[in-house]
Amino acid sequence: MASWTLLSWLRPFARRVKPLAFGCPLLVTIFLLVPSSAWAWGCQGHQLVALIAEKHLTPHARSMAEQILRDGPIDPNLKRFCKDAPADALADASTWADDFRTAHPETGPWHFVDIPRGPSKYDIAKVCAEQKGCITQAIRDQLAVLQSPAATSQEKGDALRYVIHFVGDLHQPLHATTDNDMGGNCVPLTFVGDAPQLRNPDTEAYAPNLHGVWDFGILERMTEGQTMLQAAEELDQSFAPQASQWLRSRPQIEQWARESHHLADTAVYGELPMPVPLEAPQPVKTCADDNHVAARRLKLNEQLGAPYQAAAAAVVRQQIAKAGVRLASLLNQLWP
């Protein structure tokens, strides 16, 4: 697609812990005992998205991306959470937005869009405005920076890091839905034997919780015994038949959000052993809101084992592969 086509398409318009090694049940336990607060996919998932994207970038797009990241580098004083990223510019860039958000919490809403759970009849633009910013608009805004001749090298470097990260975030189903539960953060559960524990009495935050399981618990077990590069190669090969279509498709950011929202309803909540009743939508700031939503859901005694892991892993695999290829498609069309 020509660059003018992408430009014309643009005109209309805490959710963390990182595995230190693969396949260690103790590390999974440590992960699940820390509230996730919307850190989609963790270090591993975001880096996989970037590594898969690189396999599908055109030489020109890859050269442009690498040059922009070099010319607008990451602040060396920024505290980085993911310490052992591959020696790869895009993979390292993929987790920057979460680190930056720690020092700039005003960017937090850019990482998700709170579409109320259930059959979607909501105008995403309206939801985004009510949320005072959201991931779909953030992607568009950062793409506009990348296309602006007035943007500085640093602004473009940060914009590209945001785009790499946000495309990954948008494909985590719980970053496109809420049931007054902060994207599943307020759904305590037992995951493969680890029972929920109260981590913050004031906010009534528990871990493990549904969001944390989808951020890294499922992915950690799914990639047991693989290096990051091996996992990226295996995922890319597994979805090769679908990749050509994903690569050719016109970017549709709102549609990507609706896909994730649907998966949250069907594959995330829909496969839970104990059905979670729909809440009447209302704003929440902590898991103590909406009449103590987390405490009420604790009583459901959700227990996730091998069957849920297997079903969820199939979705996680596809979403990470799809995010990587779609990110490549977006950048290829940005720099044809």
C-alpha positions, 0 to 999 in steps of 0.5 A: 500500500502506498504511503498516501493510502496510509495517511488518508486512513489516519485522517478519519480519526497498570496492568508486571513482572518478568520471567528470569528463566524459562520453565521454572514453576517457582518463577511463575509463582512469583509472577502470579503473586504480583499485581499486574496492573495492565502490563500486557504480555510482560517482557517476553510477549512484547519481545516476541511480537517485535521479533516476529515483526522483524521477520516480515519487514521489508528491507526499507522498513527495517532500515527506517525503523532501526535508523529512527531508533538510533537517532532517537535513543532511549534515555540511559537514565530510564530504569528498565524492567526487562534486563535481558532483552535480546541484542535487537533494537526492536525487541529492546524498544518493545518494552520501553513504553511500560518503563516510561509509564512508571515515570509518566503515569499520565500515559497509562490510559494509552495502553488499553481501551475499556470496552464494557464486557459483553456483546459490543454495541459501543462506539470505540471513539466515544469510549476512548473520549470518556476514558480520556485517551486510549490505545486505539487513538494513541496508535494513531497519534504516534503514527502521525508523529512518525509521518510528521516532518516537524517531529524531532528525531527523539519524538520519532524514536519515542513514537516508534517505540510506542507503536511497537508496544501498543500493537502488542498491547492491543492484541492482549484481549484484556486490554480491550475490555472491562467488567468493572474489574480493571481488565481482569485485575479484579478477578482473583483465581487459583492458577495451576495450584497457586491460590490468590493472596491479598496483596493490598488491603486498601485497593483489595488487589489479589494475585494471581488474577485473571489479567496476570495469568493472561499477561505472562502465566500462560505464556511462560508455560507455553514457551517452556524450554525455548529461548526467545528466538526459538519461540519467535521462530516456532510461532512464526512458522506455525502461523505462516499460512495465515501470515500472508493474509495478515500482512496484506490486510489494510490496518484496521485498528478499531477492528483489532480492538473489537477482535480482542474484545470478542476474545476476552468475552469468549476465550478469557471469561467464557472458558472460566470454570465458574461463570462471572456475571456481567456488571452494570458498567461504572467507573472503577479505580481500584478493586474495592470499587463497585461494591468490592468487586474483587472480594465478590469474585473471590467467592467464585473460587475460580480454579484454572488448571491444564484445560484452561491453560491449553485453551488459552495458550492457543489464543495467546499463540495466535494473538502474539503471532498476529500482532507481530505480522500486523505490526510489520504490515503497519510499518511496511505501509508507513515506509513503502 
